[in-house]
Structures are given as C-alpha cells and as structure tokens.
C-alpha cells in the first residue's frame, strides 16, 4: 500500500463533512476522496440488509479509486455494517462509533458511583444501542444515557447554529441530561455544527466528545503504525485548504444542495464535486 494514496470517506449524506474537516485538520498532508450517498439518505429508516448493501457498494466505489484506508463517517453504517464492509475490502476500515466511545471513557473515570456518559444521536443510532455497547466494552461499569435529538440535523443543514429556535430546542432536549453526566458524546456527524448551543444547554462542566475528532486521532495513529502516513504535501502544493482541488467529492444526488451545505459546514464549496451513480461491482467493472 502506497502512503501517497488518498483516504476514502463515505457518509449517507452531508454530515460526514465534519469528519472530513477533522481528518483534514489532523492530517494536512493527506488527500481525501469523499462520497455522500445523498440519493439514498437517510439510512436510519432502512433495514440491516439494506444498510449493509448500501455501505458495501459505497465502500467498493471508493476502493476503486485506489484509497489506502476507508473511514465510515456515518453512525448508522458504523453501527450496522462494519463487519460486512471489512469482509468486502482488503484494507483498514475505521468507523466513528468506536473512537467516540473510547474517547468518552478516556475523558474520565466513569463508574456506577460517578456521573455517566451521555450520548446524543439520531433515533436510529440510539435504537441500535451501539454507543452504549462500545462504551461498556471499554468500561463495563460506565453509566450511559442515550438521547435522540432528531431536529438537530435539519437545523445544522439550514445553518441555524446561532438561532434562538435552536437554543430552545437544545434546552428542551438536554435540560435533564446535565444532572447525570459529566461527558457528552456528539453521536451524529451533524451535531458538531451545533456545538456551542449544545454546550450551553448542558453546561460548561460537561465535556463534549466529537466522534469525528476522535476518529481523526485514531486514523492518524493507525496510519503512523502502518507506515502509511503521508509525510509531505502533494507535489506542487504549498499549503492545504479545505475542499481544495486535491480532494475529490462525489454525491449520488443533489450536488448543488450538497455544495451549499458544505459551504455552511466548512466555509468553502468543494472545488471538485461530481454526481455519480453507485450500483456496486457491476458498475465498477463497466
């Protein structure tokens, strides 16, 4: 495996852009290929078999672009489809749930005698119980409280991060959580966009864990361990910027909307954005 190959990232939509940003910040020398499966979002309402099929198709699409590692920047796919993806690909695959859970446990000595770990996520991720399982795998005594906050996704995409409506909704969702937790995992890739209002709602004494940032740290460590980290900028690049033409973005639908939301999330529109259809191996061999 060549260290100069890009890192692949896929999400069911635009939320994974926050994971891309975290990876870009941690690994400024790396190039990235991002796939947003915007034609088939949301994954949370789909069956296990369907999520696995979509995830494997996305993974194979990115693998065909000669990536050296795959990041699954989708909580639903990370919860349900990692085994299927790893079986389909002969490369390292990193999801977002494990890193977020490990970072939450490392942030403090959580046990039955101490305040616990809160997790806010979409309804499907909460129903899967994936974060609770991952946290208790590291610390079986951890007290975990999960809470679905479905309205946070459209608020983030609409750019309402600093709006009284968002503050009211955050306070309603999270008011009772601040009593029982000292750490809160942002278990949806959209939620870091609302970090400020979430922090206000739970109080400054609660530590927020961004699963995307935790994932980026683990990817960095893994690349160094495997001797796959790119040590210099790509040829001709004097510096790296988010969404510059060294990174390639693909979507399966609604490219213009993706570009608008990307600008809200990242402060820049992707320089290289292409709409594609993802059908699996038949398409890749065509």
N, C-alpha and C positions, 0 to 999 in steps of 0.2 A: 504494500500500500504506500502510495506516494504522499508525503506530507504536504505537497503543493496542491493536492486535490481539494475541492470545496467541501463544506459541511452542508448536509441536507437538512431541511426543516419542513415539517408539514403540520398544518392545523386544519380544522374543519372550516375555518373562515379567516377573520382578520385578527382575532385575539392573540394568535401566536406571534404577531409582530412585536409584542412586548418581550417575548422570549428572544426573538431575533435581536432586539435592541440590547438586551442583557448580554447575549453572546458576543455581539459586535464590540461592546464596551470591554468585556473581559479578554477578548481575542482580536485585537485590532488588526493583526496581520492576516487573518483568515478571510477567505471568500465564502459566500453563502449562496445556496440555491433554495428558495422558499416556494412551497406550494400551498395555496389556500383553496380548499375544496368548497368554494362558495356556491357551487351548483347543488350540493347535497347537504348543506348545513340546515338544521342542526343535527348533530349525531346523537344527542341525548334522547331523542324520541325513537331511535331505531333499535332493532333487536341486536343481540350479541352477534349473531351470524352476519348481519348486515354491516355492523361497525367493523368487524374483523375483515370483511371483504373490502370495504372502502379503504381501510387502513393499509392493507396489503397492496392494493392497487396503487395507492399514493406512494408507498414505500418503494415499490418496483419502478414507478415512474422516476423517482429521484435517483434510485440506484443506477438507472440507465444514463444518468448524467455524470457518472463517474465520481461519486462522492466517497469520502473516506470514513464518514460516520453519519448516523441519522439521529436527529433529535425529533421526538414526537411531542410537539408543542400543543397538544390537545389533551385535556384532562380525561375526557370520555374515552378516547383511544388509548391513553396511557393506562386507564383503569381496566379496560376490557380486552385490548388487542395486542399488548406487548409480546406475549408468547407466540402468537401467530406471526407477527412481524419478524421476530427473531428466527423463527423456523424458516421463513421465506427468504431471508437475506443472510449472506455470509459476511457480516460486518457488525461492529458495535452499534447498539441501539440504546438510546437514553430517553426515558420518559420524564415527565415533570412531577409526578406524584412522589416517587421515592426520594428524590433530592429535597423536595419541600418538607416531607415528613422528617427526614434526618436533620435538616437544618432547624426545624422546630424543637426537636428533642435536645439538640446540642445547645440551644439557646438558654436552657435552664434545667435544673434537676426536678422534672415533673414526676410526682408520685401521688398516691391517694391522699397524702397528708398536705399537699400543696395545691395552689391553683393550677388549673389544667391548660390544655391546648385547645384553642378554638379553631375551627375550620369553616370558612365561608366559601361557598361554591355554587354551581348551578344545581338544580334539583336532581338531575341525573347522576352527577358526581356524588352528591350527598347520599342518594338512594343506594349507590354502589357500595358505600362504606369503605372505599379504597383508602382514603386518608387515615381513617381510624385503624384499619388493618396495618398500614405501613408504619404508623406511629407506634403502635403496640408491638410491632415486630422488633423495633429498636428498644422500646421500654414498655414491657408488659403491664407495668403499674400506672402508666400515664392515664390521666383523666382526659377524655376527648369529647368536645361538644361540637357537633356539626350543624351548620345552619345554611339553608338555601336562600340566596338573595337574587332571584331571577331578574329583577328590574335593573340591576347594576349593569347588565350587558347592553341594553339599548341606551341607557344614559351615557355610558362610555362612548358608544359609537356615535351618538348625537353631539358629542363634545360638551356635555353638561357637567363637566368635572367640578366646576366652581359655580354652582347654582343652588339657590335656596331649596328648590324642589329635591335635588339630590341630597342635600344635608338633612332634610326632613325624612326622606326615605331611609337614609343610612341610620339616623337616630331611631327610627321605628324598628328596623331590622335588628339593630345591635345593642340597644339600651340594656337589655338584661344579660348580655354576654360579658360585659366588663366586670361583673361581680365575680364570675367563676373562672376567669382565665388570666394568665399573665403573658401569653403568646397567642397570636392570631395568624393563621396561615391564609394567605390570599390564594385560594384554591381554584381560581379561574383566571385565565390569561388576560381577561379584560380588566380585572379589578385593580391592578397597579395604576391604571389611569385615574382611579378614584382614591388613590392612597391618602391624600390629605383629608378628605371628608371622612373616610373610614377611621383614620387615626383620631380625628376629633370626636367621632361617635363613641369609640371605646376608651378614650383617654390616653394621655401620653405615657402612662405607666405600662401599657400593654405594648409588647414588641411585635411589630408586623414582620412576617416572613413572606417574601416574594418568591414563589416557586420557580419563576423564570430566572431570577438571580441565583438561586440555589442550584438550579440545573446548569447554568453557565459555569459556575465554580467547579462542579463535578466534571463537566465536559473538559474544562481546561486541565484539570488534574489527570483525567483519562488520556488526553492527547499527549501530555508530558510523559505519562507512564508507558505509553505505547510508542514513544518517539515519533509521534505524528504531528506535533505542533509545528506550525509554520513560523520560522524564526525571523523572517524578513518580510517586508511589504512586497506585494506582487510587482513584477517588473514594470518600471515606468511610473509607479505610484509614489508620490512624495508624502502623502498622508491619506488616511481613510475617512470617509464620511458615510453616515447612514444613507442607505438607498442609492449609493453611487453606482456607476455602470459596471463595477467589478462584481456586484451582486445581482443575481437574476431572480425575478419574481414571476411565478406562474399562478393563474387562477383558473378555475373551471367555469366561472360565470361572473358577470357584473364587474368587469375590470375597472370601469370608471368609478363606481362606488368604492371599490377596494382602494383605489388611488386616493380618493377623498378622505376615507377613514385613516389610511396610512399617514396622510399629512397631519391629521389631528393627533394621532398616536405618536408619531416620530418627528414631526416638524418638517417633513420633506416627502414628496411623492417619489415612488420608485422610478429610477432612470430607465430601467429595463423591466417592463411589465408586459406579459404575454398571456392571452387567453388560450387554453388548451382543453382537450377532452382526455379524460383518464379512464381507460377501459381495462387495464391490466396487461397481461403478457402479449395478447394478440396485437394490441396497438403498438407495443414496443418493438415487435418483430416486423411490423408493416413497413 
